[in-house]
Amino acid sequence: MAKETKETNSTIEMKWTWVAHMASLIRFIEQGNEDNRQFAFDELMKLAAQLDVTNPIKQKEDEKVKDK
């Protein structure tokens, strides 16, 4: 007599956030091989370029942050 098996499927919803992205890049820098580190560097430089356009650093505001 053959045994019946039932299969169940589940779905996991993954939400990608900036915190998750940064955590991945940091792990690549700390624990990755040379290709991982280069990928993390390139990604960080792309993000920096986008931030320079959308939210440039203002010198006076930057100094306030340093004083805290």
PyMOL commands that set and color helices and strands:
alter all, ss='L'
color gray80, all
select helices_A, chain A and resi 18-31+34-54+59-67
alter helices_A, ss='H'
color red, helices_A
deselect
rebuild
show_as cartoon
